[in-house]
Amino acid sequence: MKSSKEVLKYHTRKSIFKSNESVCKCIPEISKIVVFIRATESIKILLSKK
């Protein structure tokens, strides 16, 4: 049997890893949004120059 402290450590590591994994999945989506916003900003600038 593992001690309760060891079990707790294992579970916290697991949950930290899971949260990091979900963050990694979100990053590409966020970068897509940022690129889209930048693109719309540059289009607005180009249109206002005409």
Residue pairs with C-beta under 8 A, 6 or more apart in sequence:
2 10
